[in-house]
Amino acid sequence: MLPVSAGPAGSRSLGRKTGSSASLRRISRRFGGPLGVGLVLLLLIAATALLLHTALSDHEDPGLHVVEADGSGVSGGAARTQLLEQPGEQQHLFEDGAGVKGGQQGGGSKHGVDAALAGDADGAKAGGADEQQQDGAEEAEQTDHPARTGQEQQGQQQQQEQQQEQQQKGGTGKPSKFAQALQKQREEASQQAGASRKARQPLPTSFPAQPEPTVVELSPEEVARRREAIRQAMVHAWGGYEKYAWGYDELCPLTQKGKNDFGGLGATIIDSLDTLHMMGLHKEYDRAAEWVRTQMPLDSDFDASVFETIIRVVGGMLSAHDLTGDPVMLKRAQEVADRLLPAYNTPTGIPLNILNLKTLAAKNPTWNQKASTLAEFGTHQLEFWRLSQRTGNATYAQLAEATIQHLNKIAPNQGLMPLFISPRSGNFTARRVSLGALGDSYYEYLLKMWVIKGKSDDMYRTMWEQAMDEMIDKLVFVSKDNLTYIAEFERYGLKHKYDHLVCFVPGMLALGAHSGAVTGAKAERYVKVAGDLTHTCWQMYHRMPSGLSAEYVTFAAGGMRPGAAYNLLRPEALEAMWYMWRLTHDWRYRTWGWEVFQAFERHCKAEAGYAGLKDVRLAEPIKDDTMQSFFLAETLKYLWLLFSDDEAFNMDEWVLNTEAHPLRVSQPPQQQAAPDVAAAEAARKKWWWPPGPGQGQGQGDAAAAVQQQRR
């Protein structure tokens, strides 16, 4: 539980004051009289000036953000102190649980978790993701050399190369291999120079409020036109993937090739199934479904994120089964889930985060002292409960739900939970609290488990309500320019940082009010906060020169500034707009959503699909080379739903998992109404085993056990 007031970190002194008369006498004796003292003082003055210059430079860096253990940030000398300070004139959103103060109506991987949790080797690779994504920003800030000087140098270099080329030509006059290589190098250098010039656009140093667009009610014909434009974006994205990356996890739209980041399970194919079906792209769906039936591999020698595999692959195929009734989709979902079950083979039943799909050896990464993370083990329940209900095998639900029962046992009446827990002891290992990366979807699934179980299991609803009350009372703030945001809590105090990932929260609050998880004055309070947070999420787009949001923003100095300035085509802001549209039918949400879609079309569309951006602070941003599978699973789906009639998706009959895969709401069998810790323990003893000599945790005779289970 968070303390009521976490004090600001405060300013840090650059150094202690020294120089008493006794000290001067000692210096004088040591360095040979007054001349030595003077030299020492000059050195001290120079060093102090250098420190001040460095500190001021760090303070003025528009891209300043914090380095965290999860690798999310770029260091800066004063960054930690600045980011953890309480903003000077900001007010907490609710004082003593009372009304709103200063409010203005207006959340690599899906959750930013995969980079940190993909194992030692992958974690190291992903740990540099921010640096890679910041290349555009770094180039943009390197404006010391005039363009003219660069052109002169390039001209001299080309002249020298031409002379070398003439010397290398044979008697036939045809260019030699050496000359051809030089020509290729020149072409590549020219392309890089063009990208560099594009990156050297001047960066803004502030991001003030911009005039808001006029909100008008659209005609049904215009709504239909916009919906079709979004559908055609899905056709374009899918077509690029199908042409250049079929069977791979994701498309590289610039180099027009595929890559595997999720074990070669065809993540984009499975993530896209329900979107294709809902949009009426039935031929495309049929080709995707046939690949799942006949070609999807199960035993890649790959350390997969258990969390990502469940929400994307298992969830995607369960959704396809619920939408179409295809029994093969259910069978394949169960086959993948069976391979993930050894991750639960721990003393507490808290699952490990990573599992090799071939050896079935499970582990946790070392960067967080081999702890399991809240969003990892707290985001299996929806899919595993649905799988148990569809297959009649209660084990999946029992294992997944027992982890929530464990949290409720060790932290009763506590709303917000720390991010890390030991799977061996079952105790929390750190105090950090966040509704962004590593924590987000745990809270989402508390509410959605209550919904999908027919609102019959009040443990989930109570835990969710306690968490939301504590979040609003202790983490929701309003900035100087009236932007409402959710801060984070860590061991040093509050961090005024707002992830794009956290933009899922207003949608979750809206769903809580719609579903009746809260009622009356509390529901009104939740909806007010949801509207204000959605406005901030839209401002994260609207204030950027590119019209697209940074990965996160900070409010350390009172105003909003981008931290990590890249954009990964994330869906959370559009998710919030859709939920708020369904709850209020306020046309501002369709206006904002269309503005975001136009920015995607303007800056992210490539010949072979859509790509993320390296720096949204640029008016002409540079693309990266990845089309995230969640762009098709979530981003385009939420946009399409935003411009669809309410009948296109019945919120009372369906619930979306955290990857936006719809699962049908229904009553569970009586024996599955609540987590059963005893049954979960019995299942572990029956289905799993201690590791044998020389074997890793959870490995043992795993393959044989899974095969035996299928019989």
N, C-alpha and C positions, 0 to 999 in steps of 0.2 A: 504494500500500500504506500502511495506516495505521501511525503510529508505535506502539511498544509501550505507551507511556504518554503520553497527552496531558494535561498538567498543568491543574489547575483555574484558572479565570480569576482567582480571588482577589477580595478585597474592594477596593472603591474608596473612597478618601478623599473626603470632602465638600469639602475645601479644605486649603491649606497653612497651617501655623501661622506667624504673623507677629507683630511687635511687640517688637523689640529696643529698648534704650534709645536707640540712635542714631536709629532710625526714629521713636520718640516725639518726640525733639527736633526732627526735621525737620517732623513733623506740627504740633508746637506753634508753630514759627516760621511755617509756612504758614497756619495757621488762627487765629492770633492768641492764643496763650497757652493756659493750662490749660482755659479754657472751650471753646475750639475742639477740643481733644483729647477732652474729655468728650463733645461732640456726635458726633464721629467714632466713638468707642467705642460709644455708644448705637446708632448706625446699624449698625455691624458686628454687634452683639448681635442686633438685630432681624432683620437679613438672615440670620444663622446660624439663628435660631429658625424663620424661614420655610422655609429649606432643609431643616431637620430634620423639620418638620411634613410637607413635601411628600414627603420620602423615606419616612417612616413610613407615610404614606397609601398610597403606591405599594406598599410591602411588604405591607400588610394587605389589598390588593384581592384578593378571592377569584377574580376573573376574569383575573388578570394573565397575560399571555403576550406572546411576543416578536414584533416586526415583522421579517419576513424579506423578501428580495428577491422572493419569489414571492407576496407579499401576504398571507401566512397569519399574521395576528395583530393584536393591539392593543397599542400601545406602553405602556410604563411606565418610570418613571425608573430603577429598579433592576432592571428585568426581565432585561436581557441578562446583567448580572453574575450575578444570582441563578440564571438558568436554565443558564448555562454552568458553574457551579461543580460540583465533585465533591461529591455529597451527603455530609454529614459522617460518618455511620457506615455508609455502604453498602459492600458488598463486591462485587468482581468475581465473576461466577458461577464462572469457572474460573481458578484460579491455576496457572500452568505446565502447563496442559492437564490438570490433575488433576480431582478430583471436585467435586461441587456444594457450594457454601457458602451456607448460609442460605436455601436454596430451599424452596419450599412447593408441593406438588402442587396442583395445583388441579384493519390496514393502514389542485354543480355537475357535477362530472364524476366519472366512475368512480374516477379515481385522484387527484383534486385537481389534475390537470395541466391540464385544459382551460381553467381560468380564466387560468392563466399563459400558455398557449400559443395562445390563440384569436386572436392578432394584436393589433395596437396598439389598435384601438378596442375590441375585445372584452376585451382584457387590462385596459384601463382600467375597463371596466364590471365585470369580475369582480374587479378589485383591491379594489373596495369591497364585495365580497360578505360579508366578515367583519363589516364595519360594519353592513350591512343585517341580517345574521343575528343580530347582537348587540342589535338594538333592544329585544327583550324583556328582556334582561339590564339594559340601561341604564335602562329604565323601572322595572325591579324595584328598582333601587338608589335611585330618587328618592323617598324616603319622608319628606322634610323637611316637606311641607305636610300637616297633618291632614286627614282625609277630611271632617270637619265643615266646615272652611273652604271646601273645594272645593264641597260641597253648597250652602252659602250663596251662593257666587258664582254657581253654576249657577242657583239659584232667582231671584236678582236679574236675571240675564241673560234668563231665560225670561219674567219679568214685563215687562221692557222690550220684548222681542220681541212679546209679546201685545198691548201697547199700540200698537206700530207696526202690527201686523196689523189691529187694529180700525180704525185710521185709513185703512188701504189698502183696506178692503172697500167695494164699491159698494152702490147702493141695493137690489140684489137680495139682499144678505146672503151671496153666494157669495164664497169667498176669491179674491183676485186672484192673478195669477201671482207677484207679489212675496211674498204670504203663502204660496203653495205652495212657493216656493223656501226661505222661512224654515223651513217645516215639514220639508222634506227635510234642511236643514242641522241642525235639531234632532235628527232621527232619526240622522243620521250621527254627530253629536257624542255622542249617547247610546251608540251602539255603541262608539265610540272610548273613551268613559269606562269602559264595562264592561271592555274589553280592558285599559285602563290599570290599573283596580283589580285585575284578575286578575294583571297583571304585577307589581304592587306587593306580591307575597307576600314574606315575609322570606326572604332567601337564607342558606343555611347557610354557615358559614365553615370547616368542616372536613368531611371525608367519610370517617369511620372505617369499619372493617369492620363488616358487618351479620351477624346470624345467618344461617347458610346453610340452605337448604331441606332437608328430609328427602329423601334419595334412595331411591326404591322402584322395584322392577321392576314395570312395568305389565302388565296382561293384554293379550292380543292385541286384544281388543275395544276397550280404552281407547286403545291405540296407533292402531287404525283410526279411532276417533272423532276423535282429535287430527289425524290426517292429513287427514281429510275437512274439519275446520274450517279447516285451512290451504288446502286446495283451494277452499273457499268464499271465502276471502280473495282468492284469485286471480280467482275469478268476479266478485267485487265490484270489484276494482281494474280488471280488463279491461272490465267493463260501464260503469264511469264514463268510462274513456277512449273506448270505442266510441261512447258517447252524446254526449259533449261535445267530444271532441278528435280525432275520426277523421281520419287523414291527417297530423296534426301530429306533431311529434317527441315532445312530452310534454304531459301534462294539468296544468292548474291546477285542483285539486279544489275549492278554496274559491270561486273566481269562476266555475268551471264553463266553462272555455274552453281552447283549445289554444295552444301556443306552439312556435316553431321555434328550437332551439339547435344543431341538427346539419344544417342545410342543407335542412330540409323533406323529409328522406328517410324520414320515418315511423319514427323510431328506436324508439318503443315497440312498433309493430307487429312490426318485424323482431326486436327484442330478445325479444319474447314468443313467437315461433313455437315454439321447442322446448319451452318450459315448458308451453304449451297442449297440445302433442302428448303430452308425457310424462305429464301429468295426465289425459289422456283427454278433454280438452275439444275434440272433433274438429270440431264445428260452428263454434266460435270460430276454430279453426285454419284451417278452409277459407275463412272470410271474410277472414282476414288474408292467407292465401296468394294469394287472388284479387286482393287489392289490390296485392301485390308483383308479380304477373304483369302487371297491366293499368294500374296507376296510378302506380307509384313513379317520381318524377322523377329525372333524372340530372344535369341541367345548371342547377341553381339558382345564381344569382349570389351565392355565399356563400363566405366564407373558412372552410373546414372544417378541423378537426383531422384530420390523416392517421391518427393513432393511434386516435382515437375511431371514425372511420369504418371502419377495418379491424376493430377488435375487436367493434364492435356490428353493423355492417351486413354487411360481408363475412363475418365469423365467424358471424353469425346465419343468413345464407342458406346458407352451406356446411353448417352443422349441420342445417338443415332438409332439405338434399339428402341428407346421410348418413342421417338418420332415415327419410326417406320415399322416396328415390330420384327425387324430382321433378327432371327435367332443367332446367326453367325456373329453379329456384332456383340451380342451378349457372351457368346463362347470365347471370342477373342479377348474381350475385356477381362473375363475370368482368368484366362491363360496368363495375361500380363500381370494381373493382381497376384496370382499364385507365386510368380517369380519374385515378387516384392516382399512376401510374408516373412522371410528370414530376417528382415530388418527389425522385426519386433522381438527377436530372440535376445532380450536383455533382462537383467535381474528385475527391473521394474515394469517392463512392458512398454516403456517409452522407446519408440523406434529410433534407429539410427538413420542418418540423413542420406547416406550414399550406399549403393549396392551395385556390384558388378553383375550385369545381366547374364554373363556366361557362367562364372564360378559361383554366383550367389553369395559371395563374401560381402559382408556389410561392415561399414565403418563410419566414423565421424571425422571431419577434418581437424587438423591440429591448430588452425588459427584461433579457434575459440576454446582451447583446452578440451577438445573432444566432447563438447557439450552438444545436446540437441537443441534446436531452435524452435521457438514458440509457433511460428508460422508453418514450420515443417511438420511437426507432429500434431498440430492443431488444425490441419487442413486435409485430413483423410476421411473425416467422418461422413460427409455427405455422400461421397462416391462409394465408400465401403458399406454404408448402411443400405444404399440403393442396391448394391450388388448382392448383399445378403437377402434382401427382399425379393429380388428377381430370381435368384438361384435356389433359395430355400436353405442355403448354408449360412448359419448364424455366425460363423467364426469371424468373418470379415468385420461385421458390425461390432462384435464383442471386443475384438482387439483394438479397433479404432476408438470406440467410445470409452473404453476403460481408461484411456489417457486423460480424457476430460474429467472423468470421475476422480482420477488421482489429483488433478489440479484443485478440484473442488474440496478434496479432503485435506490437502496440505495448506491451502490458502482459503479457508471458508470466509465468506462475506467480503472477499477482496475482489475488487473489480479489475483493475489493470494489473497485468502480470509481467514480471521480468522476462527478458528475451531468451535467456539460456537456462537449461536445466540438465543435470547430470542423468544420463540413462542408467547409471550404475546405482547411485544413491537415491535418485528421485528428488533431489533438492535443487533449488535455484543456485546458480553459480555466479550471478552478477545482478546488479540493481537496475541496469538500463531498461527503460520503458519507451516503446515507440509504437505508433500506429502505422508506421511506414515499413520499410524493408525489414524482414525478419520477424515482424509481429502482426502485420495487417490482417491477413485472412483468417487468423484464429478468431478474431472478434466477429468477422463476417459469418463464419460458420456456426457460431453460437446461436445467432438469430435464425439462420437458414435451416439448421437442424430442427429447431422448434417448429418452423414452418412446414418442412417436408414430412415431419412425423405427425402431421395433422394437428399441431398445436397441443399435443398431449403430454409432452415431457417438459415440465416446468423448470427443471434444473437448468436447461439451456437458456430459457428466457430470463430467468432470474440472474444468472451469471452475466448475460449480455446487458441487462438493464443496470446492474451494479457497475459494470465497466463504463458504460456510456455516461452515467451520472458522475463518476469520478473523472472521466475525461473532460467533461464540460466544466466541472468545478475547478480543476487543477491544471489543465493543459490548453484550454481554449483562450486565446488572447485576441485583442484588436490592436492593429498597428496605428501609427500616427496618421496614416492616410486612410483609416477606416477599412482596413482589410482584415477579416477574421481568419485566423489560422490556428492550427494545432501544433504546439511545441512538443519537443521530446524531453525526456528526463534521463540524465545519466549521473554517474557518481559525483561529477563536479557541479551539478545543478541543472537548471533548465537550459536547453539549447533551442534557440528561436529559428528553427529550420523547418521548412514545410515541403515534404516530398510530393512530387506529382502522384506517387502511389497512394498518398493519403487522401487524394480526391475521391477514393471509393467511399469514404466515410459519409458524406452527405447523402449519397444514394442509399447506404445502409440505414441511416436515420430515417429517410423517407419510407423505406420498406418497413421499418419498425412501426411507424405510424399507420401505414396502410394496412398492415397485417393485424393490428391490434395488440402488438407486443407491449405498447404503452398507449394510454388513453387520456382523455381530458386535458388538463393544463400541462401535464408533462409531455404529451404528444405535441401540443402547440409549441412548447419550448424546443423540442427536438427539431420540429419542422423549421422554426425560425433559425436555429443554428445551421441546419442543412442548407437553407437558402443563402445564408451569408457565406458559408464555406464554398458553395458552388460558384458564387460571384467571384471569390478570390481565385478559384481554379480557372475561371474564364479569364480573369485579369492576367494570370500567368501567361496566357496566349496573347491577349489583346495588347499588352504593353511591350512585347518584344518586336523589334523591327521586322523579323521574319513572319510574325503572326503565329508562331508556334512556341510551345512552352519549353523551358529548361527542365532538366531532370529533377531539380529542386531549387527552391529560392530560400533566401534568408531574410530575416527582419531584424538583424542585430542593431542596425543604426536607426531603426524606426520605420524605414521605408523598405519596399520590396526590391531585392536585387537577386539576379540569377547566381546560383552557386555553380554546380556542374552544368555547363551550358549546352550540352548535347540533347538531342531528342530521339527517342527510340520508337516513335509511332505508338505511344502508350494510349490505353483506352479510358483511364479512370475518370478524367474530366467529362468525357462524353457519357460515360456511365451515370455520373451524377446528374447531368443535364436530362438524360432520358427518364430517370426515376422522378426527378422534380417535375418534368413535363407531365408524366402520368399522374402525379399526385395533385398538381395545381392547374394544368393546362394553361400555364402562363406562356405567352408566345415569345417571351424573351429567350427561353431555353432553345427553341427552334432557331431563333435568330443567331444566338451564340454558336450553336452547333454547326450551322451552315457556314459561318465565318471560319471555323476551324477546318471544315472540310475543304473550303476553297484554298486555305493555306497549304493543306496537304497536296492538293492538286497542283498548286503553283510551284512548290519547292521540293516535294518528295517524289513526284511521279517521274519514273524513268522509262526507258524503252521497254524494259522487261519486267516492270513491276513498280514497287515503291520502296524507297530507301529512307533511313533515318538521316538526321542532320548532325554535323559535328559542332556547330555553334549557332544557336538561335539568335544571338545578338547581332548577327550580320544581316543586312537587308537582302543580300544574295548569298545564302548559306551554302556550304559545301556538303554534299551527300556522303554518308558512309556507304558501306556495301553489304547491308543486311536488311532483308525484309523479314521482320520478326513474325513467327507464326501467329502470335496473338493479334497482329494487325488484321488478319482475316477472321480469326475466331471471335474477337471482341470489338476492336475499334470500328470496323465497317459494320458489324452487326448492330452495335449501339446506335450508330448513325442511321442505319436503315430503320430500326425500330423507332427512332426519334421522329421520323417522317412517315411512319405507318399509323394506321388506325389502331385503336386500343384492342380491337378484335384480333389483330395479328399475333398478340401474345397475351394470354390470360394470366395475370399475376396471381390469381387465386388458385389456379390449377397447375402452374409450373413455377419452379424456382431455378435460378441460374447459379451454377457453381462459380468458383472464382475465376474460371477461364471462360465464363459466359456460355457454358454448355447447359441447355435446359433439361431439367429432370422433373418428371411428373410428381406432383404432390398426392399422397394417398396415405391411408392409415396403415401402420405397420402391423404385422402379426403380433398377437398378444405377448408371446414369449420374447419379442425383441423390443418391448416398450421402453426399456431402460438398460444402461450398461450393466453388465454382469461381470464383476471383477473375478469371482470364483470361476466362472465359465471361461473367461479369458486365460486364467492361469492354467486351467485344465487343458485348454487348446494348445497352449505353448508346450506343455509337457507331452502332449500326444503328437503334435506335428513337428516339433523342433527338438533340438539336441544340443548338448554342450560341444564345443569344438574339440576335435580329436587332437592327438599329438602333432605339433608342428603346423596346425591349421589356424587360419584367421578366425576372428569372432564371427559366428553365424555361418561358417562354411560347412564343416563336417561333411555329412553325406547328403547335402542339400538337394542335389539333382535327383538322387534316387527317391528321396522323400516326396518331392513334388510329383514325380512320376507315379509313385504309389498312391498319392492322394487322388490323382485324376482317375485311377481305376475304381 
